[in-house]
């Protein structure tokens, strides 16, 4: 697997300007450079826009390229105004040994190169950079598992998760050009684009993302037998700058120098790569150099008339800028056309004559679910998260929701995207991964047959994207009750009135307090200490599983099964929560139910007897600050007993049954919770709860996955003709402020 994308790279290393004998001053002329361009089996930690990983070079990576070619020696990659693309010397030794790639080079002896030699000798220049291309490499995750799929690699470079850190081993490279540089990015080996400045890096990323597909945008690939940076021979196919072919003799042959090297300056400002073979990103980088030079000229002469040579340089640079711009626009137009041809015809705009439109105005028929296209379009990580969200909102509008109100489901997911999604767009990315028609079709086939054998290559790839690090298949977001379920409150009203939070991370952290106190003080007197006591609860959702068995016959109709699956998952989720969120013990993996968390008990006035005065007693026991948002919770049988306290329908405890108003007890909302006890004689189990439900937390981790069970077995371990889906999701509950609740129990004898 080659470096994604497969582009030319740079490495910056330290080098030694002279040999030992030359440093002593006895012999030598100070024109020898030597050092190691790369050290084998040495890890380099990379943490940049490309991702976070560790990189090393394996022994033997340079053997083939050493046999094929000798890199051209240039100063500052040919970007220097004085030397331009003219080689400044010749690499004499290029060999692998036990430590790494050893390089020895000789600088030419002429006035143009002399200032560079002096700077190197003085130590002002101590870095050397190599231009190369990765031919072969190997990627592994943190557990040593090899990563072979390119799409999987791109995913892990952005979000390695538990599989990080990634390890890259470069096994073969192709060297093109080398030379000393003024500003090496790092004193040790680093990947090419990381040696650019911030401005150049931004430009590189922008043009790199615009160049798609990867290799189609490249112009002619340099032949293996020719130097790709500075060709040595001029042929009919390749036009060579005359000055680039001059230094082909030995260093001693360069005693004769151009009579006026300064006059040749405009010519030396040409690009270090022949224009015919430039890639899109190289052209954009060259445009940045031209802009910098034009700015320098304008600043230097400040509105004065330009000398003839500078004016000629100005005109040449402007013409070159326009040439690069035309080439980039043409490459982008070709890329747009290729994208259109690759898209499905169903996504094309109807009624538009594609043949008559200018290539520059072609509108791409976008696949909003294509994560790779989003990454190519984004200029940075922050913009990528925004594009995830924009496309997710469009996917929500196009979604088909089975068994639920479409508008309510769309509103629910949109709310989660606005309030829950993290800065990386994790939730939006999940919506796109599981919301595409291709993914849902693949999920439907898999759920029907419980085997991936009948899936196409595209469907397998779509399912692989939706598979989490722990296995299982993500439920399409339009069927996922953790995303679309708003709860009707038929059995369990807690989700409607409690504090409901959703997360995409592993835990939720909050801050609670019983309240702050204030005080009055005299003028110029020290104020009293009123610091509140803060609690920082951390709540972690735990795993919940639900099993859906179905006969082999029903799996023949996915549309029917799709609707039924959504209904069953929602009902099962409601049923489990109606018990665990009410009476859960709060130990182990169990949620803390609201009855369990209401630890302040209020005893009835009479043992084993429930009377009207107990309801008043329960209300008065709750502190005033919690009463404004308080609710009553109880079993239907408890409410029926309260209705029977009076012989007529007008008892002061209860709103008149025939008044057409919601159920209220003492003016507070009263809700039926079927999981609560109806035993009024228990001294430990509450049968009526009163408190502020906003202090009761229900925590959901968004996303549900399923595991496949191809055959169910009967008591005799034989197939029953049924299949099953094991649904897995995560949630929990907890009372944040126990003092905000009071629970009624029977008086102790």
C-alpha positions in Angstrom: 0.0 0.0 0.0 1.5 3.3 -1.0 1.3 6.6 0.8 -2.3 8.0 0.5 -2.3 10.0 -1.7 0.6 8.8 -3.8 2.6 12.0 -4.2 6.2 13.2 -4.1 7.4 13.7 -0.5 10.3 15.5 1.2 12.5 14.6 4.2 14.7 17.0 6.1 17.9 15.6 7.8 21.1 16.8 9.3 24.4 16.5 7.4 28.1 17.0 7.9 29.6 19.8 5.6 33.2 18.3 5.3 35.1 15.2 6.1 37.5 14.9 9.1 40.6 15.7 7.1 39.0 18.8 5.7 37.8 20.0 9.1 41.3 19.8 10.3 42.4 22.3 7.6 45.2 20.0 6.3 43.6 19.0 3.0 40.4 19.5 1.2 38.5 22.5 0.0 35.3 22.4 2.2 33.0 21.4 -0.7 32.1 17.9 0.5 28.8 17.1 2.1 28.2 13.8 3.8 25.8 12.2 6.2 22.8 9.8 6.5 19.7 10.7 4.6 17.7 8.1 6.6 18.3 5.9 9.6 16.8 2.4 9.5 14.3 1.0 12.1 14.0 4.3 13.9 10.5 5.4 14.7 9.4 8.9 14.0 6.1 10.1 15.7 3.9 11.9 13.2 1.0 14.0 14.4 -0.3 16.4 11.8 -3.3 17.0 9.5 -2.4 13.6 7.9 -3.2 11.8 11.1 -1.3 10.4 14.0 1.0 7.4 13.5 4.6 6.2 14.0 6.8 5.8 10.9 10.1 3.9 10.2 12.2 3.0 7.2 13.1 -0.7 6.7 16.6 -1.8 5.5 16.7 -2.3 1.7 14.2 0.5 1.0 16.7 2.4 -1.2 18.5 -0.5 -3.0 16.4 -0.4 -6.2 16.4 3.4 -6.5 20.2 3.5 -6.0 20.6 1.1 -9.0 18.2 3.1 -11.2 19.2 6.7 -10.7 21.3 9.2 -8.9 19.3 12.1 -7.4 20.0 15.6 -8.7 21.7 17.9 -6.2 19.9 21.3 -5.9 19.8 24.1 -3.3 16.4 24.6 -1.6 14.7 22.3 -4.1 15.4 24.7 -6.9 13.4 27.5 -5.3 16.4 29.8 -4.6 16.4 33.0 -6.7 20.1 32.9 -7.3 20.6 29.2 -8.3 17.1 28.3 -9.5 16.9 24.8 -10.9 20.6 24.6 -11.8 22.3 21.7 -9.9 24.8 23.0 -7.4 26.9 19.8 -7.3 26.9 16.1 -7.8 26.2 13.2 -5.5 29.2 10.9 -5.7 28.3 8.2 -3.1 24.8 6.9 -2.4 24.8 3.6 -0.5 23.0 1.6 2.1 24.9 0.2 5.1 23.8 -1.2 8.5 22.8 2.2 9.8 20.9 3.7 6.9 21.4 5.5 3.6 24.8 7.2 3.4 25.2 10.2 1.1 28.4 12.0 0.0 28.2 14.9 -2.5 30.6 17.5 -3.9 29.6 21.1 -4.5 30.6 22.8 -7.7 33.3 25.5 -7.6 31.8 28.6 -9.1 30.7 32.1 -7.8 27.0 31.1 -7.8 27.6 28.1 -5.5 30.3 29.8 -3.4 27.9 31.7 -1.0 26.1 28.4 -0.3 29.4 26.6 0.4 30.4 29.4 2.8 27.1 29.3 4.6 27.4 25.5 5.0 31.0 25.8 6.2 29.9 28.4 8.8 27.1 26.1 10.0 24.4 28.6 9.0 22.9 25.8 6.7 22.9 22.4 8.3 19.8 20.7 6.8 19.4 18.5 3.7 16.1 17.5 2.2 15.3 14.7 -0.2 12.4 14.5 -2.7 11.1 11.0 -3.1 8.0 8.9 -3.7 6.9 5.9 -1.6 6.6 2.8 -3.8 5.8 0.2 -1.2 5.0 0.4 2.5 3.1 -1.5 5.2 0.6 -0.3 7.8 -0.3 -2.0 11.1 -2.5 -1.0 14.0 -1.5 -0.9 17.7 -2.0 -4.6 18.1 0.2 -5.4 15.1 -2.7 -6.3 12.8 -1.9 -5.4 9.2 -4.1 -2.8 7.5 -4.6 -3.8 3.8 -7.7 -1.9 2.8 -7.1 1.7 1.7 -10.5 2.9 2.8 -9.9 1.4 6.3 -6.5 3.1 6.5 -8.0 6.5 5.7 -10.6 6.0 8.4 -8.0 5.0 11.0 -5.7 7.9 10.1 -8.5 10.3 11.3 -9.9 8.2 14.1 -7.7 5.3 15.2 -9.6 4.8 18.5 -8.6 1.6 20.3 -6.6 0.4 17.3 -4.0 3.2 17.6 -1.3 4.2 17.3 -0.8 3.2 13.7 2.7 2.0 12.6 4.0 2.7 9.1 7.0 0.8 7.7 8.4 2.2 4.4 9.9 -0.7 2.4 10.7 0.9 -1.0 11.1 4.5 -2.2 12.2 6.2 -5.4 14.6 9.1 -5.0 14.4 12.1 -7.3 16.3 15.1 -6.0 18.3 16.1 -2.9 20.2 19.1 -1.6 20.8 21.5 1.3 17.9 23.6 2.5 17.8 26.8 4.6 14.9 26.0 6.8 14.4 22.2 7.4 11.1 21.6 9.1 12.5 19.2 11.7 16.0 18.2 12.7 15.1 14.6 12.2 13.3 12.7 9.4 9.8 13.9 8.6 7.3 13.4 5.8 7.4 15.8 2.9 4.5 18.2 3.3 5.4 18.6 7.0 8.5 20.5 5.9 6.3 23.3 4.3 5.4 26.5 5.9 1.9 27.1 7.2 0.9 29.0 4.0 2.4 26.4 1.7 0.9 23.6 3.7 -2.6 25.1 3.4 -2.1 25.6 -0.3 -0.8 22.0 -0.7 -3.8 20.6 1.2 -6.3 22.6 -0.8 -4.9 21.6 -4.2 -4.4 18.0 -3.0 -8.0 17.7 -2.0 -9.2 19.3 -5.3 -7.1 16.8 -7.3 -9.3 13.7 -7.8 -9.0 10.9 -8.7 -5.6 10.4 -7.3 -3.5 9.6 -10.3 -5.6 10.9 -13.1 -4.9 14.5 -12.3 -1.1 14.0 -12.7 0.4 15.0 -15.9 3.0 12.7 -17.6 4.8 10.5 -15.1 8.6 10.9 -15.4 10.2 7.9 -17.1 12.2 5.7 -14.8 15.3 6.2 -16.7 15.2 10.0 -16.7 15.7 12.4 -13.8 12.2 13.7 -13.1 13.3 17.0 -11.6 16.0 18.2 -14.0 16.1 16.1 -17.3 19.6 15.8 -18.7 18.9 15.4 -22.4 16.6 17.6 -24.5 14.4 15.6 -26.9 11.4 16.3 -29.0 9.1 15.1 -26.2 10.7 17.0 -23.3 11.8 20.7 -23.4 14.6 21.4 -21.0 15.8 24.7 -19.6 19.2 25.3 -21.2 20.8 26.2 -17.9 19.7 22.9 -16.3 22.0 20.8 -18.5 25.2 22.8 -18.0 26.8 21.2 -14.9 27.3 17.7 -16.1 31.1 17.7 -15.9 33.2 17.1 -12.9 33.4 19.9 -10.3 36.7 21.1 -11.6 35.1 21.8 -14.9 33.2 24.7 -13.4 36.0 27.1 -12.9 34.6 29.1 -15.8 31.5 31.0 -14.7 28.9 33.0 -16.5 30.2 36.6 -17.0 27.1 38.2 -15.6 25.2 35.7 -13.4 23.0 38.5 -12.0 21.6 39.2 -15.5 20.4 35.6 -15.7 18.4 36.0 -12.5 15.0 36.2 -14.2 15.7 32.9 -15.9 16.8 31.1 -12.7 13.5 31.9 -11.1 11.8 29.2 -13.1 10.2 26.2 -11.4 12.5 23.4 -10.3 10.2 20.9 -12.1 9.7 21.1 -15.9 6.3 22.7 -16.5 5.1 19.9 -18.8 5.3 17.3 -16.0 4.0 19.4 -13.1 1.2 18.0 -11.0 -1.7 20.2 -9.8 -0.2 20.6 -6.4 3.2 21.5 -7.8 1.6 24.1 -10.0 -0.3 25.6 -7.1 3.0 25.6 -5.0 4.8 27.4 -7.9 2.0 30.0 -8.0 2.7 30.7 -4.4 6.3 31.3 -5.2 5.4 33.6 -8.0 3.1 35.6 -5.8 5.9 36.0 -3.2 8.4 37.1 -5.9 6.0 39.6 -7.4 5.3 41.1 -3.9 9.1 41.4 -3.3 9.5 43.3 -6.6 6.6 45.6 -5.9 8.0 46.3 -2.3 11.5 46.9 -3.5 10.7 49.4 -6.3 7.7 50.9 -4.5 5.9 52.3 -7.6 9.1 53.4 -9.4 9.9 52.3 -13.0 11.3 48.8 -13.2 14.7 48.2 -14.8 14.4 46.3 -18.1 15.6 43.0 -16.7 13.2 43.2 -13.7 10.4 44.3 -16.0 11.1 41.3 -18.2 11.0 39.0 -15.1 7.7 40.6 -14.0 6.2 39.8 -17.4 7.5 36.3 -17.5 6.3 35.5 -14.0 2.8 36.9 -14.9 2.7 34.7 -18.0 3.8 31.7 -16.1 1.2 32.4 -13.4 -1.5 32.4 -16.1 -0.2 29.2 -17.6 -0.4 27.4 -14.3 -3.9 28.8 -13.6 -5.2 27.5 -17.0 -3.6 24.1 -16.4 -5.2 23.8 -12.9 -8.6 24.8 -14.2 -8.4 22.3 -17.0 -7.4 19.5 -14.5 -10.2 20.5 -12.2 -12.7 20.4 -15.1 -11.5 16.9 -16.0 -11.9 15.8 -12.4 -15.4 17.2 -12.3 -16.2 15.4 -15.5 -14.8 12.1 -14.1 -16.9 12.5 -11.0 -20.0 13.0 -13.1 -19.2 9.9 -15.1 -18.6 7.8 -12.0 -21.9 8.8 -10.3 -25.1 6.8 -10.8 -27.4 8.2 -13.5 -30.2 8.4 -11.0 -28.3 11.2 -9.3 -27.9 13.4 -12.3 -30.0 16.5 -12.7 -33.0 15.8 -15.0 -33.6 17.8 -18.1 -30.1 19.3 -18.3 -28.2 19.0 -21.6 -24.8 17.8 -20.2 -23.1 18.1 -23.6 -23.7 21.8 -24.1 -22.5 22.9 -20.7 -19.0 24.3 -20.3 -16.8 22.0 -18.3 -16.1 24.8 -15.8 -19.9 24.9 -15.0 -20.6 21.2 -14.7 -22.4 20.5 -11.5 -21.4 17.3 -9.8 -24.2 14.9 -9.0 -23.1 14.5 -5.4 -23.3 11.3 -3.4 -23.9 12.9 0.0 -23.0 9.6 1.8 -19.4 9.5 0.3 -17.1 10.1 3.3 -14.0 10.0 1.1 -15.3 12.8 -1.1 -16.0 14.9 2.0 -12.5 14.3 3.3 -11.1 15.4 -0.1 -13.3 18.5 -0.2 -12.4 19.6 3.3 -9.4 21.9 3.8 -9.0 21.0 7.5 -10.4 18.8 10.2 -12.8 21.5 11.5 -14.3 22.0 8.0 -14.6 18.3 7.5 -16.9 18.0 10.6 -19.0 20.8 9.2 -19.4 19.0 5.9 -20.3 15.8 7.8 -23.1 17.7 9.5 -24.4 19.4 6.3 -24.6 16.1 4.5 -26.2 14.4 7.5 -29.0 17.0 7.6 -29.7 16.2 3.9 -29.7 12.5 4.7 -32.2 13.1 7.5 -34.5 14.8 5.1 -34.3 11.9 2.7 -34.6 9.1 5.3 -37.5 6.6 5.4 -38.7 6.2 9.0 -40.8 3.0 9.8 -43.3 3.0 12.6 -42.7 6.5 13.9 -43.8 10.0 13.0 -41.4 11.3 10.3 -41.4 14.9 11.4 -40.8 14.0 15.1 -38.0 11.6 14.1 -36.3 14.2 11.9 -36.6 16.8 14.6 -35.1 14.4 17.2 -32.0 13.6 15.1 -31.5 17.2 14.1 -31.6 18.2 17.8 -29.0 15.6 18.6 -26.7 16.9 15.8 -27.0 20.4 17.2 -26.6 19.6 20.9 -24.8 16.3 21.2 -22.4 15.8 18.3 -18.7 16.4 19.1 -16.2 18.5 17.2 -15.2 15.6 15.0 -18.8 15.1 13.7 -19.0 11.5 15.1 -22.8 11.4 15.1 -23.1 13.1 11.7 -20.6 10.6 10.4 -22.7 7.7 11.7 -25.8 9.1 10.1 -24.0 9.1 6.7 -22.4 5.7 7.2 -25.7 4.0 8.1 -28.1 6.1 6.1 -27.1 5.5 2.5 -29.5 3.4 0.3 -26.6 1.1 -0.4 -26.0 0.4 3.4 -29.7 -0.1 4.1 -30.0 -2.5 1.2 -27.0 -4.4 2.4 -28.3 -4.4 6.0 -31.6 -5.7 4.7 -30.1 -8.6 2.8 -27.9 -9.4 5.8 -30.8 -9.3 8.2 -32.9 -11.5 5.9 -30.4 -14.2 5.1 -28.0 -13.7 8.1 -25.2 -14.4 5.8 -23.0 -12.0 3.7 -22.6 -14.5 0.9 -25.2 -12.9 -1.3 -23.8 -9.4 -1.0 -22.1 -7.5 -3.8 -18.7 -6.0 -3.5 -20.1 -2.5 -3.0 -22.6 -3.8 -0.3 -19.8 -5.6 1.6 -17.8 -2.4 1.5 -20.7 -0.4 2.8 -21.3 -2.8 5.7 -17.6 -2.8 6.6 -17.9 1.0 7.1 -20.8 0.5 9.5 -19.0 -2.2 11.5 -17.8 -0.9 14.9 -14.5 -1.8 16.6 -16.3 -4.4 18.8 -18.1 -6.1 16.0 -21.7 -6.1 15.0 -23.5 -4.1 12.4 -24.8 -0.6 13.0 -28.5 -0.3 12.7 -29.6 2.2 9.9 -30.2 5.5 11.6 -33.8 5.6 10.3 -34.5 2.4 12.3 -32.3 3.2 15.4 -34.5 3.9 18.4 -31.6 5.6 20.2 -31.7 8.3 17.5 -35.4 8.5 16.4 -37.3 7.4 19.5 -39.0 10.3 21.2 -41.2 8.1 23.5 -44.9 8.5 23.7 -44.8 8.1 27.5 -47.5 5.4 27.4 -45.9 3.3 30.1 -43.0 5.2 31.4 -43.3 9.1 31.5 -39.7 9.6 32.7 -38.2 10.3 29.3 -40.8 13.1 28.8 -40.1 15.0 32.0 -36.7 13.9 33.3 -33.3 15.3 32.2 -32.3 13.3 29.1 -28.8 13.6 27.8 -27.2 11.8 24.8 -23.5 11.3 24.2 -21.2 9.9 21.6 -18.3 9.4 24.1 -17.9 6.8 26.9 -19.1 8.8 29.9 -21.0 12.0 30.8 -19.6 14.4 33.4 -21.8 17.0 35.1 -21.8 19.5 37.9 -24.5 19.6 40.5 -25.0 21.5 43.8 -27.6 21.7 46.5 -27.7 25.5 45.8 -25.7 28.6 46.8 -26.3 30.8 49.8 -26.2 34.6 50.0 -25.8 36.9 52.9 -25.9 40.6 53.7 -23.0 42.5 55.2 -22.3 46.0 56.4 -20.4 48.6 54.3 -16.7 47.9 54.2 -17.2 44.6 56.1 -15.8 41.3 54.9 -18.4 39.2 53.2 -19.4 35.8 54.6 -18.1 32.6 53.1 -20.9 31.4 50.7 -19.1 28.8 48.6 -21.4 26.1 47.5 -20.6 22.4 47.7 -20.2 21.1 44.2 -20.6 17.6 43.1 -19.2 16.3 39.8 -21.0 13.1 38.9 -19.6 10.9 36.2 -22.2 8.6 34.6 -21.3 5.8 32.3 -23.9 4.1 30.1 -24.0 0.3 30.3 -24.9 -2.3 27.7 -28.5 -3.3 27.1 -29.3 -6.2 24.8 -32.6 -7.3 23.1 -33.2 -10.4 21.1 -35.6 -10.5 18.1 -36.5 -14.0 16.9 -38.4 -14.5 13.6 -39.3 -17.3 11.3 -37.4 -18.1 8.2 -40.5 -17.3 6.1 -40.7 -13.6 7.2 -37.2 -12.8 6.1 -38.4 -13.0 2.5 -40.0 -9.6 2.7 -37.5 -7.0 3.9 -40.0 -4.1 3.7 -42.4 -5.8 6.1 -39.5 -7.0 8.3 -38.0 -3.4 8.3 -41.2 -1.9 9.7 -41.7 -4.7 12.2 -38.1 -4.5 13.4 -38.3 -0.8 14.1 -41.5 -1.3 16.1 -40.1 -4.3 18.1 -36.8 -2.5 18.9 -38.7 0.5 20.2 -41.2 -1.5 22.2 -38.5 -3.6 23.7 -36.5 -0.6 24.6 -39.5 1.1 26.2 -40.4 -2.0 28.2 -36.9 -2.5 29.6 -36.5 1.2 30.6 -40.0 1.3 32.2 -38.6 -1.1 34.9 -34.9 -0.3 35.1 -35.3 3.5 35.2 -37.8 3.1 38.0 -36.6 0.3 40.3 -33.0 -0.3 39.1 -30.6 -1.0 41.9 -27.8 1.2 40.7 -25.2 -1.5 41.4 -23.0 -3.2 38.8 -24.4 -2.6 35.3 -27.9 -1.7 36.5 -29.2 1.8 36.3 -30.2 3.6 39.4 -34.0 3.9 39.3 -35.8 7.0 40.5 -37.5 5.0 43.4 -34.1 3.6 44.5 -32.4 7.0 44.3 -35.1 8.8 46.3 -33.4 7.9 49.6 -35.4 10.3 51.8 -38.4 8.4 53.0 -41.6 9.8 54.5 -43.6 7.5 56.7 -47.4 7.3 56.6 -49.3 8.6 59.6 -50.7 5.2 60.5 -49.1 1.8 60.2 -50.3 -0.1 57.1 -52.8 2.6 56.4 -52.8 5.1 53.5 -55.0 8.2 54.1 -55.4 11.6 52.5 -53.2 13.2 55.1 -50.2 11.2 53.9 -50.3 12.9 50.5 -50.2 16.3 52.2 -47.3 15.1 54.5 -45.3 13.9 51.4 -45.8 17.3 49.7 -44.7 19.3 52.8 -41.6 17.1 53.3 -40.1 18.3 49.9 -38.0 21.5 50.3 -39.7 24.5 48.7 -36.9 25.0 46.1 -37.8 21.7 44.4 -41.6 22.1 44.5 -42.0 24.4 41.5 -41.0 21.6 39.1 -42.2 18.7 41.2 -44.3 15.7 39.9 -46.1 12.8 41.5 -45.2 9.3 40.4 -47.3 6.3 41.4 -49.0 3.1 40.3 -52.5 3.3 38.9 -53.9 1.4 41.9 -52.5 4.1 44.3 -54.2 6.8 42.3 -57.5 4.9 42.4 -57.2 4.7 46.2 -56.7 8.4 46.4 -59.8 8.9 44.3 -61.7 6.9 46.9 -60.7 9.0 49.8 -63.9 11.1 49.3 -67.4 9.8 48.8 -68.0 12.4 46.0 -66.2 13.4 42.9 -65.1 16.8 44.3 -62.3 15.8 46.7 -59.8 18.6 47.1 -56.9 16.3 46.4 -57.8 15.6 42.8 -58.9 17.6 39.9 -62.4 16.7 38.9 -62.6 13.7 36.7 -65.0 15.3 34.4 -63.2 18.7 34.1 -61.3 17.6 31.0 -58.0 18.6 32.5 -54.8 16.6 32.9 -54.4 14.6 36.0 -53.1 16.7 38.9 -52.7 15.9 42.6 -52.6 18.9 44.9 -52.0 21.0 41.8 -48.9 19.0 40.7 -48.8 16.8 37.6 -49.4 13.1 38.5 -48.1 10.4 36.3 -48.7 6.7 36.2 -45.7 4.5 36.5 -46.7 0.8 36.3 -43.4 -0.5 37.6 -43.9 1.1 41.0 -45.3 -0.9 43.9 -49.0 -0.8 44.8 -48.4 -2.2 48.3 -49.3 0.5 50.9 -48.1 -1.8 53.8 -44.4 -1.9 52.9 -42.0 -0.2 55.2 -39.1 -0.1 52.7 -40.6 0.0 49.2 -42.0 3.4 48.3 -45.4 3.5 46.7 -45.6 7.2 45.9 -42.8 9.5 44.9 -42.8 13.4 44.8 -39.9 15.5 43.4 -38.3 17.5 40.6 -37.8 15.1 37.7 -35.1 17.4 36.2 -32.8 16.1 38.9 -33.2 12.6 37.5 -30.7 11.9 34.6 -31.4 9.5 31.7 -28.2 9.0 29.7 -28.1 7.5 26.2 -25.1 6.7 24.0 -26.4 7.2 20.5 -26.1 4.2 18.1 -27.4 0.7 18.1 -25.8 -2.4 16.6 -27.0 -5.9 15.9 -25.3 -9.3 15.9 -26.7 -12.1 13.7 -27.9 -15.5 14.9 -28.4 -17.7 11.8 -30.3 -20.5 13.5 -32.2 -20.9 16.8 -32.0 -24.3 18.6 -34.8 -26.0 20.5 -34.5 -27.8 23.9 -33.1 -30.8 22.1 -30.4 -28.7 20.4 -32.0 -29.0 16.9 -32.9 -26.0 14.7 -36.4 -24.6 15.1 -36.7 -22.9 11.7 -36.1 -19.5 13.3 -33.4 -16.9 13.1 -32.6 -14.0 15.3 -31.1 -10.5 15.7 -29.3 -9.6 19.0 -29.7 -5.8 19.3 -27.1 -3.9 21.5 -27.3 -0.4 22.8 -26.1 1.5 25.9 -27.9 3.7 28.4 -28.3 4.3 32.2 -30.1 6.5 34.7 -29.2 8.2 38.0 -30.6 10.6 40.6 -28.3 13.6 40.5 -29.7 15.4 43.6 -31.3 12.9 46.1 -32.6 15.8 48.1 -34.9 16.8 45.3 -37.2 13.7 45.9 -39.3 12.3 48.7 -40.8 8.8 48.8 -43.8 7.6 50.8 -43.6 4.3 52.7 -45.7 2.7 55.5 -45.1 3.7 59.1 -42.9 1.4 61.1 -44.9 -0.4 63.9 
